[in-house]
Amino acid sequence: MERSVADAAAALGVAESRVRQLLQSGRLRGRKLGSIWLIDSGEIERAKRENGVPGRPLAPRIAAGVLDLLDGGAAPWLNRADRSRARVHARQLAGADARRWRAALRKRHERILCLAHPAALPRLAAAAQVVRAGPVAAAAAGADVVAVGAALEVYVPEAIWSDLARRLAIRQDVGFQAANLVVRVPVDVWPFADEAEARPGLAMLAADLLDSGEPRALSAGAQALNGLAGRLPASRRVRA
């Protein structure tokens, strides 16, 4: 059974504008008939389950620090006190399910669903400072996920994204079904080394899988993050 935006908003306890945002971002899946969105009842129930996790998100710099520490980095953008806090958060999240991990890390970047001409995709991927991401990269890094027909996913610094989007005629904020490109713009900090071919670590790629509505991707993301959190060096374990 399909339901309206108003019905979904009432079921989720949010404003109708928030439901439309979720639909546009792909976090809530529906189909559009003209200007009207229709959402399957099962999809609304899934969203209720996934969005029902309490807990405030970590500040973007701390969230990025948690992932860098899990990947064996030193989160150099954090001072000593904030780095210690990030380690505490990493240990507290060990063993959490996908919903709790996503709730904690969701502010680390802006995720933009885009539509680009096929010829523009390799140009974007090859641009300076653009970092490849997505399920393909996650699988290569060791996540237990199969990437078939996945859209191109990249990280782009905020300072260059607007110009890149303009030059390549990339449409932003399209619906989930129309998107062939996912752009992630980190907030507050660029968490990659300043090198020609920077690559995200497993923790960051696993965290990105948590944005998916696919159960296998959610499970793979949480499994990878919990495995890394459980293997933090003993010298870095900090009690909350």
Disulfide bonds with the S-S distance in Angstrom:
none
